[in-house]
Amino acid sequence: MIYLDYAATTPMSEEALAVYVESAKTYFGNASSLHDVGTAANELLTICRKQIAQLIGGEEKGIYFTSGGTEANVLAIRSLAYAQRHKGKHIVTSSVEHASVHAVCAQLEREGFSITYVPVDRYGQVNVEALEQALTDDTILVSIQHANSEIGAIQPLKQIGELLKKKQIVFHSDCVQTFGKIPIDVKQLHVDSISIASHKIYGPKGVGAVYIHPRVPWHMSLPNTTHEGGFRPGTVNVPGIASFTTAAMEAEKKREVTQQKMSELRRYFVEQVNEKQLPITVFEHPTDQLPQIIGCLVHGFEGQYVMLHCNRHGIAISTGSACQVGKQAPSKTMIAIGKEADEAKQFVRLSFGVHTTKREIETVVSVLEQLQKERMLRSTTHHLKPNSF
């Protein structure tokens, strides 16, 4: 199988897997237990917290481990919103956020908060002027993703962060797709809180983290919670966190080389599509683009048909965010950038990883070319059929 769905999840690296196994054997104690076995697990947890904080330019006290990116987004937004509700109840986000962000915002709206969804331009990038106009005296929180999970448009976080810092509005960002791929410095970006996940960077599934600057108040989501400083309930997954930290450090060490390879693979895919004159539109921001995510429209076919056609040929791609699969709805990102529903349903996403090769790209382009040839053949055959009376 040619795997081109790394934006959905990645295979665990050998380093991360080895650390998971060793940690599960040695540091199996509950980190909240006061005996020596628990203390040893807690000491490892403290080391991991410090290392993750260093990778984002944050403070150790601001790291809270979670069960993944979705929980990180939900807990971060809810806890920040409720901590600020004495100042107002208005939250601003974008029309292209991950499903988890839209879901928690919808929940908060039912609970009395008001939500504004700011638009994006034709590249999928947030319109900062529209965001500024959306702010009111009642605005307490803004949540804007770092990069879009469907087309990879990188958002102008620093520009937004500077604006919100002046207005003293709390700023959260979903950095699940960018952590370990492009530099994240929470101080330079003026971001108060971010969400990250392990399984996007060759770590285990079921592990993530929230960073909230220690000076920013947050509200406990579940009363009397003791784990992670009261941020979330449940025994902390120490082996998973150790493995996640290993994967994160490996990703950072190899980041520049990896991203150069991703850019080369992206260019090669676009060149192949153009060379074969395939009716495929690839979405790409001129300057702010996460190279490993290729969102495109395969004209003439619904995305699910293209995905299944590729699957029959041993190629794994997707029709967008894995959290939205099976809903038979047009891509929300395509709708947000101005595409009609029928065209938006033609969306597919390819996403590259460390194991992707140019030969694999040649294969997928060849399969997409075959798909178009079959379409042309069917069209020709249809026109050659005699009229029936």
N, C-alpha and C positions, 0 to 999 in steps of 0.2 A: 504494500500500500504506500502510495506517495502521500505524505501527510502535509497539507498546506492549510492547517487550521490552528496555528500556534497562538492566535489571538484569543481563541476559546480556552485552550489549555496546552501545557507543554509536558513532555515526558520528563521524569525526574532525572537529574544528572547523576553520574556515578558518585560524585563527591557528596551530593545531598543525600543520596540513598545510603551511603556508607555511614554518614553522621547520624542519620535517623536510626539505623539498626544499632549502632554503638550506644547512642543516647537512650534508646528504649531498653537496652540491657542494663546500663549502668545508672541512669538517672530516672528510674521508674517511679520514684516517690512523688507524692502530692506536694507541690511546691509550697502549699499553705500549712503543711504539717510541721510541728515544732521539733520532731526528732531529727537525728542526724541524716537519715535518708532523705527526708523532706528538705532539710537545710541544704544538702548538696544539690538537689534539683532547683531550689530557689537561687542558689549561687550561679548556676548555669543560666537560669532565666535572666538574672541581673546582667550577666555578661552579654547576652543576646540583646537585651534592651539597649544597652550602651552602644553596641555595634550598629544596630539599626538606626539609632538616633544620629550617630556620626555620619552615616551614609546620606542622610537628608539635611544635615546641618542643623539638627534640632537638639533638644535637651532630653536626657535619659528619662526624666520624670514625666515627660509628655507621651511616652510610648505605652499603648494599651493593646495587647495581643487579642485577636478575635478569631473566629472560625473561617474567615475569608473576606473577600472584597465586598460582597453584598452586605454581610452583617456589619462590616466596618462603615459602609455608607449609611446604613440605617441607624446604627447607634450614634455615629458622629452627628448626623443632622438632627435627630430627635433630642439628643442630650444637649446640644448647643442651642437649639430652638427654645427648649423649655427653660434653660438657664437664663435666656435673654428676654423671656416673655413679659417681664415687668417693664421693659422698655418699649415693647411693641409686638406686633404679631404678623409682620410682613416679611416674607421670604422671597428671594429672587434666585431663579435658576435658569437654565437654558432649555431650548426645545430639543436638544440632541443628547441629553444626558442618558446614562445607563438606566435600564429598566428599574433597578433598585432605588435610584434617586427619585425617579418619577413616582414610584410606588409609595415611598415614605412621604413625599410631598403631598400626594393625594390623601394619604392617611391624616397628615397634619391639617390639611384643609378641612377634613371632616371634623376635626377637633377644634376648629375655630380660628386657625391661622389662615392668612390669605397668601396665595402664591402667584407670582408673575413669571411667565416663561418668556425670556427675551429671545428674539430671532437670531438667525445666523445668516452669513452671506452665502454666495453661490459655491464657495469652497467649504462651507461647513464651519466657518470660524465665527465666534461670537462677535456681534456688533457692540463695541465698547460704548459708543454714544447712546445706543438704545438701552444698554444696561444702566448707564448713568441717569438717563431720563426716567427709568423705571424705579429708581430709588426714591423713597419718601422718608419723612421724619419717623415713620413707623417701621422702617426696614431694620431688621435685627440680624439677618443672616443672608449671605450669598453663597451658593454652591455652584461652581463651574468646573467641569472636568478639565484635566490637563490635555488629554487627546481623545478624539472621538474613536470609539471602538469599531465603527463600521467603515469609515473612510480614512481615519488616521490624521485628521486635521488637528494641529497643535494649537491650543488656545493661548491668547496673550495674557498669561497669568500675571506677569510682572506689572503690566499696564493696569490690569484690573486691581491687583493688590495695592498698588500705589494710590489708586482712586479710593479704595475702601478704607485704607489706613487713615487718609485725611478725614474721612467721614466717620471714623471709629465704628465701622460695621464689621462684624466677624466674617471671615472668609474661609470657606472650606473648599477643598478640591479633591475630586476622585482621580487619584494618580495610579490606579490599578494597571492601566495599559502602558504607562511610561516609566514606572519605577524599574530601575536596572537597565533602562534603555537610553534615556536622555537625562542630563544632570537635573537633580532636584535639590535646591537649597531653599528651605522654607523661609529663611531670613531674607535672602535676596529677592525672593518672589513676593514677600510680604503676605504669606499665607499663614493663617492661624491653625489650620487643621487639614490633614490629608488622610486618604485611605489608600492602603496598598495591599497586595496579595501575593502569596507564595507561588501558586501554580502557574502564573504567567511567566515566571523566570526560572523554570526547571527545578522548583521545589515541590514539596508535597501539597496535595489538595487539603482543604479544610483548615488552612492557616492564613491569617492576614494580620493587619495591624492598623490602628488609628493613631495618628499623632495629633495632640492638642497642646498648644503652647501652655506651659504651666500657669501663665498669668490669666488665661482665658477660662472663665468658669463654665462648668458643664453640670448637667442635672442627671442624677442616677436614674436609669431607665426602669430598673426593677428594685423596689425598696428592699433594704437589708442585704443587698448583694455585697459579698466580701472579696471575691476574686478580682484581680486586676484593679485594685484600689476602689472597687465598687462599680467599675465601668461595665462589667458583664458577669453573668453567673456562670458556674460550671468549672470543673477541674481544668486547670491550664494544661494544654498539650505541649509539655516540655520537649519531648523528642521532635515533634513537628516543628516547633519554634526554632530549635537548634538547627534542624535541617534547612528551614526557611532562611535563617541567618547565613548559613553556609552558602546557599544558592545566591543570596543577595550579594555577598562579598565576592563570589566568583563572577557574577554578572557585572559588578562594578569594575573589577580588575580587567575584564575582557571587553568592556563596553565599547571603547573606541574602535577596536578591531572588528567587533561584531557588527556595529552600526555601519561601518564602511562596507562590509560584506552585504548587509541588507540593502544599502543604497545601490550597490552594483547589481544585485539580483533584481531589484525593482526596475532599474534602467533596462536590463536585459529583457524582462517581460514586456515592457512597453515597446521596445525595439522590435521584438518578435511579432507582437500584435500589429504594429504599424507596417512591418515588412510584408506580412501576409494579408494586409488590408482587411482585417476582420472587423465586422460591425460591432465593436466593443468600445465603450466609453470608460476610460479610467479617470477616477477623480483624484486630483492632486493639487494641493496648495503650492503656489510657486516657491515659497520659502519656508513655511512652517508645516512640515510634513513628517509624520512618523513613517519611515520607509518600508517597514515590514508589513504594514497593512495596505492591501490593495483592494479598494472598493470599486466595483465597476458594474456597468449595465451591459448585459449580453443581449443586444437588440433582437427582438423576434421570439424570445423565449422567456417564460417565467423562471425566476431564480431557482425554484425548487426542482424544476425539470432539469436545468443545467447541473444542479448539485447531484441529482440522481444519475444523470448521464455520466458525470465524472466518476461517481462512485462505482458504476458498472465497469469502468475502466481502471479501477484501483486507485482513484485519486480522491482524497478527502478535502473538500472545501466547504464553505458554509453559505447560508443566505443572510448572514448578519450575526448579531449578538446571540450567543448560545442560550442566553436567558429568555429569548423570545421565540425560539424554534418551535414550530408546530402551530403557531397562531394564525397562519395563512393570511397575515396582514402585510401590507406594503411596508417597506423599510421606513421607519420614522425619520431617519436622517435624510432620506431622499425626499420625503414630503417637506421636511423643514427647509431644504435648499431649493424648493420650488418645483419639484417634479410632480406630475400627475400620478394618481394612484396606479393606473395600468403600467406606466413606465417604471414606477418605483418597485413594482413587483418583479421587474426584470433584474433586480439587484442580486449580485453575489459578492462574496468576500473571499479573497485568497490572503493568507497571512504566512509569512516566511519565518523560519527559525534557524538555529545553528546547524541543523542537519540538512537544510535545503541546498540543492545543487542546481547548476544551470541546466544539466541534462533533465532534471525533473521539470523545470520550467518549459523546456522544449517539448516534453511529453504532454503537459497540460495544454499548451498552446496548440499542439497538433490535434488533441482531442476536441478542443473548441473549434478548430478549423473543420474537423470532420463533421461536427454538429451542424455547422453552417452549410456544408456541402449537402448533407442529407436534407436540410430544409429547402435548398435550391432544387434538389432533385424532386422532392415531393411537390413543390410548386410547379415545376415544369410538367410533371406527370399529370397533375390536376388540370392544367390548361390544355393538355393534349387529349383528354377524355372527350368522346363524342357527346353531343347533346342528347338528352333523353326526352322523349315525347310521351 
